């Protein structure tokens, strides 16, 4: 990068500007082109001022070259004070720049090519930016970044920042539409240890490069204020995004009165410094006051920093002053208009991973959210501390545990609260070693603070929410296994359909045969009561045996003994006891472990031998795993441990599915994102996804006809879960509404009554499929809430996001496959991340906004404008009569 460096401390000097040359050398050593334009003398506390009415004149400073140390870190030879320009040449003479260890200053520029030369101007830091950008260094190309600093002292908190010339230089660059970083070093001793300064320069380089790589493309930040503590081991400290602490001067003046002579001579100033004649002058002042006359006096700048430091000590953790006090580097995003942007980043840790292209602030939040080491911010209890600003209206603890969706949630939450002008503070979770976060310890006032926690199920503080139902909201119910466990879902549907035979669940959920099995050898006993399943498998075996087609199709193992037995038994009898085989097609079944996810353990089978072979193979694979040292993660294996899961369901396989020639005749399922709020309102998000298999579809029956015995079915053509697909699979995720199907009638409207959305499947159209999905979703959630009250308990102080999967058959009927809690949003892919972001926008407006805006001015209803959540379709609104109830902190979900 071409970096322009300015400051407010002037050229290198051990007394006023000891750090700038060390930083310049570090930037140059990293390969950056560095141009330097500084005030010719100290210009601290001048802000973003320009001096009007004067002609700004330059000088030319030539810093010492290696192996001499960086200028400003050692005393001037001979004990001379002042700036590094202690050696000054008045003409064009290039001289020997090594004559002074702090460099030399010249009135004319060098004529020697390749000479390192800085510009010194008799102006302000803001003037240095203007002159450096537009009047020098054009031969080096456009300036990519302006670094103002490093300042000799911290610029944390509003009191320092509002007067800082260092921030003034960065602000001037920002209003010139240049990226800018204000850099300040917080010293704790004026002994400039070269080792610590070198470490600070390295830390500065890391932060500068990281921020430049992650600069938000959406304009959410114009500049950054970075403060680095000069402490041993500073590079081991955290680099935290922080807010700027709002603080104020204490009572009294920042100036001290000093005696002033009529001519303003320095003798009087010196005498006062030595303490001479103070009492006499004090008496004169009192006499003048008594006479009603002004006394002549001078005023010396002498602010009481004790007030500033006390404000840091009394404020809650998480601000820039606190970070530096704790030995961390603070990074504060700013707008060039005194806004406080990017509040969703506060408390997160800056990441230094290489990023090749500019990204938005939400993506910067994604990078920051990958680390949990910023837990110290929230882990420190700060209840009872005196804050210097009003408490926020909302606290938010967002730790979703997925670096794909985390920044999307943070970005949408930040935007929502900004639109509603809600003040809020982002809490950071403790590290995993500290256990699950406790809202009781994270909140300053747990009994009154309003808090939203969005995280993984295991990390949610259910006990706190149950005890504070009016002031807490969580993103999960405690108990919901009636839907998310497949054998419970089967029981839920059966119970509802038995009482409501007209329900769409009867014709849109395949019957399931649940069974339990610990070990493969007990499979036959486990299926004793699975009458329909056993009868189907026996018919299939007889059909295959009669036509000479047998064998385990699903996993490549042969099975003959059961088939032979089934042939003897027969399936259709003629009254004489002689078995006859009907000529119908083989009925295929799909096996699903009830409590697994991400497509793990799914198999196809049509005979008892094939099913037995599946379980036998799993036990063999699990045995090999136990006896060998394997590095593979469990998620990469395509087998399960039967004894660990035990619960399985078998369902008739939907064949043929709807296939689209334009998309390669590949099987697909529809992923539907659903929001359930309180007790309970159920929303279907209209912008659904279609997830495709990796290979063209081939019916299992076609496989039997065209393949020899023992060949296994290629599951890549049957499984549409993208988690199971390797990197060679392409074009597997599409927007549902972009599929090449007729759009159908007018868009579906909301429905709050049972099964009132039309489900006519005569027309295969997008709107018709969506109508079926809405009807099924409403019924299945009401079925769980009313028929399985022990295993599904919506709570008024919670909301939850679910992912429902539907398969559309060739006739256009939408069949519910499963219900997933904490759906894998990553399957959406980077190209369609906007779908997930918009969904969470609707989630937050429907579930969080009514909780945040308590005065009724905006309750996030269906008619809200500007919310972008019109695609959240209300499909069920029932009053379950449960208020502030639900499980406490335990139980299995």
Secondary structure, 3 states (H helix, E strand, C coil): CEEEEECCCCCCECCCECCHHHHHHHHHHCCCEEEEEEECCCCCCCCCCCCCCCCCCEEEEECCCCCCCCCCCCCCHHHCCCCHHHEEECCCCCCCHHHCCCCEEECCCCCCCCCCCEEEECCCHHHHHHHHHHCCCHHHCCCCEEEEEEEECCCCHHHHHCCCHHHHHHHHHHHCCCCEEEEEEECCCCCCCHHHHHHHHHHHHHHHHHHHHCCECCCCCCEEEEEEECCCCHHHCCEEECECCCCCCCCCCCEEEEECCCCCCHHHHHHHHCCCCHHHHHHHHHHHHHCCCCCCEEEEECCCHHHHHHHHHHCCCCEHHHHHHCCCEEEEEECCCCCCCCHHHCCCECCCCCCCCCECHHHHHHHHHCCCCCHHHHHCCCCCCCCCCCCCCEEEEEECCCCCCHHHHHHHHHHHHHHCCCCEEEECCCCHHHCCCCHHHHCCCCCCCCEEEEECHHHCCHHHHHHCCCCEEECCCCCCHHHHCHHHHHHHHHHHHHHCCCCCHHHHCCCEEEEECCCHHHHHHHCCCCHHHHHHHHHHHHHHHHCCCCCCCCCCCCCCHHHHHHHHHCCEECCCCCEECCCCCCCCEEEEECCCCCCCCCEEECCHHHHHHHHHHHHHHHHHHHHCCCCCCHHHCCCCCHHHHCEEEEEECCCCECCCHHHCCCCEEEEEEEEEECCCEEEEECCCEEEECCCCCCCHHHHHHHCCCCCCCCHHHCCCCHHHCCCCCCCCEEEHHHCCCECCCCCCCCCCCCCCCCCCCCCCEHHHHHHHHHHHHHHHHHHHHHHCCCCCCCCCCEEEEEEEEEEEECCCCEEEEEEEECCCHHHHCHHHHHHHHHHHHHHHHHHHHHHHCCCCCCCCCCCCCCCCCCCEEEEEECCCCCCCCCCCCCCCC
